[in-house]
Structure formats: structure tokens, C-alpha cells
Amino acid sequence: MICVGDVYKRYQTPHGVGRWVLCGVSFTIPPRLSVGLIGANGEGKSTLLRIIGGVDEPNKGRVKRLCRVSWPMGSGGLEPTLTGRQNAKFVCRIHGHENDLADRLSFIQDFAEIGNAFDAPVNTYSSGMRSRLQFAMSLAFNFDVYISDEVTSAGDARFRRKTANAFKTIAKQSSVIMVSHAEGTLKDFCEAGIWLHQGKAYWFDQIDDALKAYKESIAA
């Protein structure tokens, strides 16, 4: 279960303090329920994902994670001066996988499909290579909730199919909190929906109802 309580978030900009991206957002995500975050660009979807995953902190409010939550898949968490292998080793050790380190590294290297670049510094990677490595690292651990920010759009068509199949496996044993601009992807993986609009979050038990509210707001 994940409880988001009265969360506010805004950022410092070169022109001063920015607007409230999130303004009093509250909801509870029950166990084993996959949720899609829906909203126009700039409405705070990625910001909310980062806060849920513990990568960012709210200015006010709190998030209670009563389960194991992944970092946002396909983004963040890499030290650019280290190689892909060194980054993977570091994360494996943080999660207590010293004893099966070789197996975890083998899985990450095979899934990422970045070849010899696995032993090159991350700052030499393309954005697609970074996303592949980050996605593979996320899959190497067992989380109760996986956080995805457009990660199924990374890479070429074949790799996108591979990530989609991996998500289908995840959905059978865990849950997903997902941001995607692809309506079909949200319907494939999510049951409930959260529509973000003007700093507020609106919960819908059915993803179709959340998508409907979003479309009606655009039409209006």
C-alpha cells in the first residue's frame, strides 16, 4: 500500500520560486493494484512518480510506502563516470545481493543489450542505452510496486516489444504505477487511474473513466 497525504511540490527557477506543480495531492493505492497517471504535459506526472519512488521530496505532505517500491524505471540513478557494470554492482550490493552478484550482473547485461558498452563509462552512452541499462537494473530486483515513466517507449521496436513483455510478467506478480501518453499501453497495464489537473489529483477506480475525464478537459 502507498499513501500520499496532502503533498505539495514546486521548484526553484532562475526567476524565483515556481508555481505549485502539485497542490494538496492525496490518495491511497491499495496492494496489487496497477495505476496509470494521466494528464497534460506539465501537470506533474513525472514529479509525482519521483516523489512516490523516493527520488524527490515534497515541499509539504508525506508519502508512506508500506511495500517495496522501485525507483522510476528508465530514469535516474546512474553515476556517469562509472561503467555500466560498476553502476550495476553498486546497486546490487545496496539491495543485499552480494551472494548472487554474478547472476544479477549477467541478467542486467543480457537484458540491456548494450554489448561492450557495459564496461564503458555511462557518460559515453546515448539516452537509449542509458534507458536500457536502467530498465534492466530495475528488473533485476523483486519489488512490490514498479514505477514506469514512458519506459516502454525506449529503444527500437524490438526492444519496446521486449519491455512490454517484461511488464506483462511484472503485472502478474506485482503492480505498476505508470505514466504513458499511449492510451493503449495504459489500458493494457493499469486498472485504476489518477488524473492530474491544475495541481490536483482525481482518483478513478477504472482507467477508462480517468481517460474520459482527461479527454473532456481537453475538449473543454
Backbone bond lengths (Angstrom), bond angles and torsions (degrees), N, CA, C in turn:
res aa  C-N    CA-C-N  psi(-1)  N-CA   C-N-CA  omega(-1)  CA-C   N-CA-C  phi
1 M - - - 1.456 - - 1.529 109.50 -
2 I 1.326 115.76 140.80 1.461 121.94 177.00 1.526 107.86 -125.12
3 C 1.332 116.03 124.71 1.460 121.09 -179.06 1.526 109.61 -114.39
4 V 1.314 116.37 118.26 1.464 122.48 177.40 1.522 107.30 -105.73
5 G 1.328 116.35 119.49 1.452 119.62 -173.33 1.514 114.50 -121.93
6 D 1.332 116.94 111.70 1.467 124.24 172.71 1.532 111.91 50.41
7 V 1.331 115.76 50.67 1.459 121.49 -175.38 1.532 111.11 -84.92
8 Y 1.336 114.54 130.45 1.463 122.64 174.13 1.529 108.05 -120.06
9 K 1.339 116.61 142.19 1.458 119.50 177.01 1.516 110.86 -149.89
10 R 1.348 114.84 131.37 1.460 121.53 169.91 1.524 107.55 -147.10
11 Y 1.329 115.94 163.36 1.456 121.24 -174.05 1.521 110.98 -120.80
12 Q 1.319 114.52 153.07 1.462 121.09 172.03 1.524 108.24 -76.36
13 T 1.321 117.51 133.19 1.457 122.56 178.57 1.533 108.65 -119.13
14 P 1.339 118.00 168.49 1.471 119.88 176.33 1.527 113.23 -59.25
15 H 1.340 116.22 -18.47 1.463 120.94 -178.11 1.532 111.90 -103.44
16 G 1.339 116.13 10.40 1.451 119.77 -179.00 1.515 111.10 117.32
17 V 1.319 116.10 -162.28 1.463 121.19 -179.96 1.517 109.70 -74.35
18 G 1.339 116.11 131.49 1.454 120.79 -178.76 1.517 112.97 -80.54
19 R 1.312 114.99 -178.78 1.466 120.90 178.68 1.523 110.22 -69.60
20 W 1.321 115.13 163.98 1.463 119.65 175.18 1.532 108.44 -73.12
21 V 1.319 116.74 113.44 1.469 121.13 176.01 1.523 109.59 -73.14
22 L 1.315 115.82 -42.12 1.461 122.64 175.13 1.515 107.83 -121.94
23 C 1.322 116.12 135.61 1.467 120.11 -171.61 1.533 110.10 -137.21
24 G 1.335 116.10 91.07 1.463 120.30 178.42 1.512 113.64 73.03
25 V 1.329 116.88 41.96 1.465 121.36 -177.24 1.527 110.12 -82.11
26 S 1.333 115.61 127.44 1.464 121.31 179.27 1.526 110.09 -141.15
27 F 1.307 116.02 135.21 1.472 121.94 172.40 1.522 108.44 -170.31
28 T 1.328 116.03 165.53 1.461 122.41 176.36 1.524 108.89 -127.31
29 I 1.324 116.04 128.58 1.464 121.07 177.45 1.526 107.80 -101.98
30 P 1.329 117.67 114.00 1.467 120.41 -179.07 1.526 111.29 -67.49
31 P 1.327 117.55 164.27 1.462 120.34 177.11 1.530 111.67 -62.33
32 R 1.329 115.67 147.46 1.458 124.47 174.19 1.520 113.37 58.68
33 L 1.321 117.10 32.68 1.459 121.35 176.10 1.527 108.21 -121.25
34 S 1.323 116.78 125.06 1.461 121.46 179.23 1.525 109.76 -92.95
35 V 1.335 115.23 135.15 1.467 121.37 -170.96 1.525 110.26 -129.36
36 G 1.325 115.85 137.12 1.453 121.49 175.00 1.516 110.80 -103.13
37 L 1.339 116.94 134.50 1.461 121.89 174.58 1.521 108.32 -95.11
38 I 1.325 116.20 125.18 1.463 122.13 -171.96 1.523 109.42 -125.24
39 G 1.309 116.28 141.49 1.451 120.31 176.93 1.509 111.16 165.42
40 A 1.308 116.39 166.11 1.452 121.15 179.63 1.528 110.42 -71.30
41 N 1.329 116.23 166.84 1.463 120.61 176.56 1.531 110.13 -58.99
42 G 1.326 115.64 136.46 1.456 120.48 178.74 1.515 115.17 85.49
43 E 1.327 117.76 4.77 1.464 120.26 -178.41 1.532 113.06 -88.74
44 G 1.341 117.86 -0.12 1.463 119.46 172.71 1.512 116.20 100.95
45 K 1.330 118.10 15.37 1.467 119.98 -177.80 1.534 111.85 -63.18
46 S 1.321 116.41 -51.24 1.468 119.71 -179.82 1.523 111.24 -67.20
47 T 1.325 116.36 -36.05 1.470 120.22 177.03 1.520 110.47 -60.63
48 L 1.322 116.79 -46.49 1.459 120.67 179.88 1.527 110.89 -63.96
49 L 1.325 117.77 -39.32 1.468 120.39 177.26 1.526 110.92 -60.54
50 R 1.323 116.42 -44.39 1.467 119.75 -179.43 1.524 111.29 -63.64
51 I 1.319 116.91 -37.82 1.465 120.50 178.70 1.524 110.37 -67.74
52 I 1.325 116.95 -43.65 1.466 120.41 178.36 1.529 110.17 -61.01
53 G 1.339 116.12 -39.83 1.460 120.17 -178.37 1.517 113.96 -80.11
54 G 1.340 118.43 -4.05 1.447 121.11 178.03 1.516 114.39 82.29
55 V 1.341 117.59 7.78 1.459 121.36 178.90 1.525 110.54 -79.31
56 D 1.320 117.08 -29.51 1.465 122.90 178.60 1.522 108.25 -127.47
57 E 1.319 116.25 160.50 1.459 121.73 -178.33 1.526 109.88 -118.21
58 P 1.325 117.80 143.38 1.467 119.60 176.01 1.522 110.64 -74.08
59 N 1.331 115.90 156.21 1.467 120.17 172.13 1.524 110.57 -71.47
60 K 1.326 114.54 -29.01 1.456 120.69 -178.88 1.522 107.80 -153.55
61 G 1.333 115.90 150.85 1.460 119.78 -178.31 1.523 111.04 95.51
62 R 1.334 115.83 -176.27 1.460 118.66 -176.69 1.526 110.72 -151.74
63 V 1.322 113.92 160.79 1.464 121.96 175.34 1.526 108.20 -126.17
64 K 1.328 117.02 124.25 1.464 121.73 176.52 1.522 108.07 -105.38
65 R 1.317 116.68 121.31 1.465 122.42 179.48 1.518 107.87 -107.61
66 L 1.317 116.39 103.18 1.459 121.32 -179.94 1.524 109.32 -96.99
67 C 1.316 115.22 40.58 1.464 122.35 -177.86 1.527 107.37 -168.92
68 R 1.323 116.23 173.31 1.462 120.93 178.10 1.528 108.94 -88.34
69 V 1.334 115.92 118.82 1.468 121.80 -175.00 1.532 108.94 -114.89
70 S 1.322 116.91 134.14 1.461 121.11 178.42 1.521 110.48 -75.03
71 W 1.324 115.86 163.91 1.462 119.81 166.65 1.525 107.50 -74.12
72 P 1.337 119.80 164.79 1.474 120.10 177.96 1.521 110.90 -59.22
73 M 1.316 116.72 117.91 1.454 121.92 -176.35 1.528 110.59 -65.98
74 G 1.317 115.67 136.58 1.452 120.49 177.45 1.509 114.40 81.61
75 S 1.352 117.71 11.45 1.468 118.93 179.10 1.527 109.65 -151.86
76 G 1.332 116.17 147.24 1.456 122.61 172.66 1.518 114.94 67.22
77 G 1.317 114.81 175.19 1.451 121.13 169.24 1.512 117.50 82.62
78 L 1.330 119.92 7.82 1.452 121.67 -179.59 1.525 110.53 -113.31
79 E 1.338 115.22 137.71 1.462 121.01 173.25 1.533 107.70 -89.74
80 P 1.332 118.42 112.34 1.466 121.13 -169.59 1.519 115.26 -63.12
81 T 1.339 118.68 -26.54 1.466 119.46 -177.89 1.523 112.85 -82.75
82 L 1.334 117.55 -12.27 1.467 121.82 177.38 1.516 110.06 -91.50
83 T 1.314 116.38 158.70 1.462 120.48 176.12 1.528 109.92 -75.26
84 G 1.310 115.03 167.48 1.454 119.41 175.66 1.521 111.19 -58.87
85 R 1.327 117.05 -42.29 1.467 121.18 179.82 1.523 111.10 -63.06
86 Q 1.331 116.47 -44.02 1.465 120.00 -179.84 1.526 111.43 -63.92
87 N 1.331 116.81 -40.62 1.461 120.38 175.64 1.522 110.81 -61.05
88 A 1.328 116.28 -45.15 1.462 120.61 -179.16 1.534 111.18 -63.50
89 K 1.327 117.08 -41.96 1.464 120.78 178.06 1.528 110.62 -59.78
90 F 1.324 115.85 -44.90 1.464 120.38 -178.34 1.524 110.83 -59.80
91 V 1.329 116.57 -47.04 1.469 120.33 -178.16 1.526 110.48 -67.09
92 C 1.331 117.48 -39.99 1.469 120.61 178.36 1.528 110.94 -59.36
93 R 1.324 116.25 -42.89 1.462 120.00 -178.95 1.519 111.66 -68.27
94 I 1.344 116.85 -37.31 1.465 120.32 176.55 1.521 110.69 -58.67
95 H 1.338 115.85 -37.97 1.467 120.33 -177.40 1.524 112.71 -89.47
96 G 1.344 116.96 11.79 1.456 120.86 172.39 1.512 115.72 77.34
97 H 1.335 117.48 29.20 1.465 120.06 -178.15 1.527 111.95 -109.60
98 E 1.323 115.90 44.75 1.452 120.97 177.87 1.534 111.02 -66.38
99 N 1.332 116.58 -38.06 1.462 120.14 -175.19 1.525 113.61 -70.39
100 D 1.329 117.64 -32.00 1.468 120.44 179.63 1.522 110.90 -115.61
101 L 1.329 114.97 34.06 1.461 121.18 -176.30 1.518 112.29 -58.08
102 A 1.320 117.37 -44.21 1.470 120.94 -177.38 1.526 111.37 -61.02
103 D 1.334 117.12 -41.34 1.471 120.63 -179.92 1.527 110.85 -66.51
104 R 1.324 116.63 -40.98 1.469 120.21 -179.95 1.528 110.76 -65.02
105 L 1.333 116.14 -43.60 1.465 119.94 179.48 1.521 111.34 -64.36
106 S 1.329 116.38 -38.60 1.463 120.34 178.76 1.522 110.74 -63.42
107 F 1.346 116.18 -42.13 1.465 119.96 178.54 1.527 110.40 -62.61
108 I 1.331 116.80 -46.74 1.469 120.87 -177.58 1.521 110.35 -61.51
109 Q 1.320 116.50 -45.85 1.467 120.35 -178.84 1.526 111.34 -63.66
110 D 1.328 116.76 -43.71 1.469 120.05 -178.75 1.515 111.61 -66.45
111 F 1.342 117.26 -42.46 1.470 119.17 -176.05 1.521 111.12 -71.57
112 A 1.330 117.58 -38.74 1.466 120.84 -176.17 1.522 112.32 -66.63
113 E 1.325 117.19 -32.12 1.470 121.76 178.31 1.528 111.99 55.50
114 I 1.339 116.14 49.57 1.468 119.14 177.70 1.531 111.44 -112.45
115 G 1.327 116.48 10.01 1.453 121.55 173.31 1.521 114.15 58.72
116 N 1.340 115.40 -137.21 1.460 120.70 -177.53 1.520 113.07 -66.20
117 A 1.334 117.29 -14.71 1.459 120.49 179.06 1.526 111.82 -64.93
118 F 1.319 117.40 -16.66 1.458 120.89 177.15 1.528 110.64 -58.08
119 D 1.324 116.47 -26.78 1.461 121.18 179.78 1.527 112.20 -106.55
120 A 1.324 116.56 19.28 1.463 122.18 175.14 1.528 108.94 -109.81
121 P 1.332 117.96 155.51 1.468 120.33 178.75 1.527 111.61 -59.51
122 V 1.313 116.02 141.86 1.462 121.27 -178.00 1.529 111.58 -62.56
123 N 1.336 117.88 -27.10 1.461 119.27 -179.73 1.528 113.01 -70.81
124 T 1.337 117.08 -3.23 1.467 120.92 173.91 1.524 111.44 -97.62
125 Y 1.337 117.83 -2.05 1.468 122.17 -176.16 1.527 111.29 -80.54
126 S 1.327 114.72 152.54 1.458 120.20 165.72 1.525 108.32 -76.89
127 S 1.326 117.05 167.30 1.466 120.06 179.09 1.525 110.90 -62.45
128 G 1.339 116.97 -35.74 1.458 120.43 178.66 1.518 112.34 -65.54
129 M 1.334 116.79 -39.86 1.465 120.87 178.39 1.520 111.04 -65.58
130 R 1.329 116.29 -40.11 1.465 119.43 177.05 1.526 111.04 -61.48
131 S 1.335 116.29 -43.79 1.468 120.27 -179.83 1.523 111.20 -63.39
132 R 1.331 116.79 -39.91 1.464 120.62 178.71 1.532 110.45 -61.49
133 L 1.328 115.97 -46.04 1.460 119.82 -179.82 1.526 110.98 -64.36
134 Q 1.324 117.50 -44.97 1.458 121.19 -178.90 1.521 111.55 -63.97
135 F 1.326 117.03 -39.51 1.455 120.65 178.37 1.522 110.19 -64.95
136 A 1.347 116.62 -45.08 1.466 120.64 179.58 1.523 111.30 -62.11
137 M 1.330 116.85 -39.91 1.462 120.12 178.91 1.528 111.34 -64.39
138 S 1.319 116.58 -38.01 1.470 119.79 178.49 1.517 111.44 -63.72
139 L 1.340 116.42 -39.47 1.456 120.65 -178.30 1.524 112.98 -72.73
140 A 1.329 117.44 -15.55 1.463 120.88 -175.96 1.527 112.25 -75.14
141 F 1.335 117.29 -7.73 1.464 121.09 -177.62 1.523 110.02 -126.03
142 N 1.317 115.24 153.84 1.459 120.59 -179.12 1.525 110.04 -95.23
143 F 1.339 115.16 110.30 1.456 121.40 177.18 1.532 109.19 -111.46
144 D 1.323 115.61 155.70 1.471 119.87 173.30 1.521 110.36 -77.22
145 V 1.351 115.89 -33.66 1.462 121.74 -178.76 1.527 108.72 -132.79
146 Y 1.326 115.74 128.49 1.459 121.59 176.31 1.528 108.87 -106.15
147 I 1.338 115.90 135.27 1.459 121.63 -178.68 1.520 109.03 -106.34
148 S 1.324 116.52 126.57 1.460 121.49 -175.12 1.521 111.21 -128.69
149 D 1.331 115.62 124.23 1.462 121.64 177.08 1.519 108.72 -116.29
150 E 1.329 116.22 90.95 1.465 122.98 178.89 1.531 112.47 57.19
151 V 1.333 117.24 24.86 1.458 118.91 -173.14 1.525 112.76 -70.01
152 T 1.327 118.08 -26.73 1.463 119.86 -178.95 1.515 112.01 -73.15
153 S 1.344 117.66 -3.44 1.467 120.44 177.96 1.525 111.72 -96.16
154 A 1.347 117.70 0.53 1.466 121.09 -177.28 1.521 110.92 -78.82
155 G 1.339 115.39 141.62 1.452 120.11 173.44 1.515 113.49 84.47
156 D 1.336 114.33 -174.56 1.458 120.13 -179.53 1.517 110.58 -78.81
157 A 1.334 116.13 -179.46 1.468 120.79 -174.21 1.524 111.57 -60.56
158 R 1.330 116.72 -40.10 1.463 119.50 -178.50 1.527 110.90 -66.78
159 F 1.339 116.91 -41.57 1.461 119.09 179.44 1.520 110.82 -69.41
160 R 1.323 117.91 -33.61 1.471 119.97 176.38 1.523 110.61 -63.58
161 R 1.332 117.17 -38.55 1.469 119.64 175.76 1.524 110.38 -64.06
162 K 1.326 115.38 -38.92 1.463 120.23 179.36 1.524 111.22 -63.26
163 T 1.341 117.56 -44.17 1.464 120.36 178.98 1.524 110.98 -67.11
164 A 1.330 116.80 -36.96 1.471 119.63 178.53 1.521 110.48 -63.69
165 N 1.329 117.61 -41.75 1.461 120.97 178.02 1.523 111.23 -65.06
166 A 1.343 116.17 -37.80 1.462 119.71 177.20 1.522 110.58 -63.81
167 F 1.329 116.31 -39.00 1.461 120.08 178.47 1.526 111.52 -65.67
168 K 1.303 116.77 -35.99 1.467 119.60 177.92 1.523 110.75 -63.39
169 T 1.330 116.42 -37.76 1.459 120.47 176.64 1.528 110.29 -66.57
170 I 1.338 116.39 -43.22 1.464 120.90 178.57 1.524 111.06 -59.29
171 A 1.329 115.77 -43.85 1.466 120.86 -175.73 1.522 112.36 -62.70
172 K 1.325 117.38 -22.94 1.468 120.64 -179.83 1.526 112.32 -77.69
173 Q 1.339 117.29 -22.91 1.457 119.89 -174.90 1.530 113.98 -123.21
174 S 1.326 117.05 -15.50 1.461 121.33 -179.69 1.526 107.73 -138.33
175 S 1.317 116.58 -167.93 1.457 119.96 175.95 1.519 109.30 -125.01
176 V 1.332 115.75 167.04 1.452 122.70 -174.57 1.520 109.33 -131.28
177 I 1.325 116.44 138.98 1.465 122.14 166.31 1.514 105.44 -113.31
178 M 1.320 116.44 117.83 1.463 120.49 -165.41 1.514 113.19 -128.68
179 V 1.339 114.35 138.90 1.461 122.13 166.38 1.518 107.49 -110.30
180 S 1.314 116.54 128.14 1.467 121.22 175.87 1.516 108.34 -156.65
181 H 1.333 115.76 141.32 1.457 119.71 174.38 1.522 111.16 -88.14
182 A 1.331 116.69 -0.44 1.459 121.45 178.46 1.524 109.09 -93.77
183 E 1.312 116.17 110.05 1.468 120.73 -177.82 1.520 111.86 -57.90
184 G 1.331 116.65 -40.17 1.461 120.27 -179.43 1.515 112.09 -62.49
185 T 1.327 117.06 -38.07 1.464 121.15 178.78 1.514 110.66 -64.57
186 L 1.328 117.09 -44.08 1.461 120.91 178.79 1.531 110.84 -61.57
187 K 1.330 116.80 -41.94 1.464 119.91 179.84 1.519 112.09 -68.40
188 D 1.342 116.12 -31.86 1.464 120.06 -179.57 1.522 112.15 -68.47
189 F 1.340 117.04 -35.89 1.454 119.84 -169.22 1.524 115.06 -113.43
190 C 1.325 118.67 -15.33 1.466 120.44 -172.23 1.520 111.79 -118.08
191 E 1.315 114.53 142.74 1.469 120.67 176.00 1.527 110.28 -96.97
192 A 1.333 116.38 -50.72 1.467 121.88 -179.04 1.530 109.74 -101.57
193 G 1.340 115.69 169.83 1.453 119.75 179.81 1.515 112.07 -142.57
194 I 1.328 115.88 149.56 1.459 122.67 173.65 1.521 107.04 -121.81
195 W 1.324 115.88 119.07 1.465 121.27 178.83 1.520 108.31 -96.92
196 L 1.331 115.82 120.80 1.465 121.65 177.47 1.519 109.15 -98.63
197 H 1.334 114.90 126.66 1.466 119.76 -176.32 1.512 109.06 -151.41
198 Q 1.330 116.15 120.23 1.467 123.07 176.96 1.528 111.83 52.79
199 G 1.328 115.21 44.37 1.451 121.22 175.31 1.508 116.25 84.49
200 K 1.333 116.68 -8.13 1.460 121.23 -178.55 1.530 110.65 -104.91
201 A 1.335 115.63 156.99 1.464 121.86 178.18 1.526 109.16 -118.87
202 Y 1.332 115.86 130.36 1.463 121.92 -179.25 1.526 108.94 -118.97
203 W 1.321 115.56 120.94 1.465 121.90 -176.30 1.522 110.81 -87.18
204 F 1.333 116.38 137.07 1.466 122.70 174.63 1.530 108.46 -131.31
205 D 1.318 115.91 131.35 1.463 119.73 -179.98 1.522 112.22 -67.12
206 Q 1.342 116.70 -24.47 1.453 121.34 179.80 1.531 110.06 -117.66
207 I 1.325 116.43 132.59 1.464 120.57 -179.05 1.524 111.30 -60.82
208 D 1.321 117.81 -34.04 1.462 120.83 179.25 1.522 111.72 -61.86
209 D 1.338 116.90 -36.94 1.462 120.23 179.76 1.529 111.17 -69.81
210 A 1.326 116.44 -36.00 1.467 119.87 176.96 1.528 110.64 -66.11
211 L 1.326 116.51 -42.16 1.463 120.75 177.87 1.528 111.21 -64.08
212 K 1.328 116.56 -38.18 1.455 121.17 178.10 1.526 111.13 -62.59
213 A 1.339 117.07 -44.93 1.464 121.15 179.43 1.522 110.52 -62.36
214 Y 1.302 116.53 -39.92 1.460 120.56 179.03 1.527 111.09 -64.52
215 K 1.319 116.89 -45.65 1.472 120.99 -179.28 1.527 111.50 -64.48
216 E 1.322 115.96 -38.97 1.471 119.81 179.45 1.532 110.65 -66.37
217 S 1.331 117.60 -34.80 1.460 120.27 178.48 1.525 110.91 -67.35
218 I 1.327 116.65 -35.34 1.462 120.42 177.88 1.524 110.42 -68.45
219 A 1.332 115.00 -43.29 1.468 119.68 -179.40 1.525 111.39 -64.16
220 A 1.329 116.14 -34.87 1.472 120.62 -179.42 1.532 110.83 -70.65
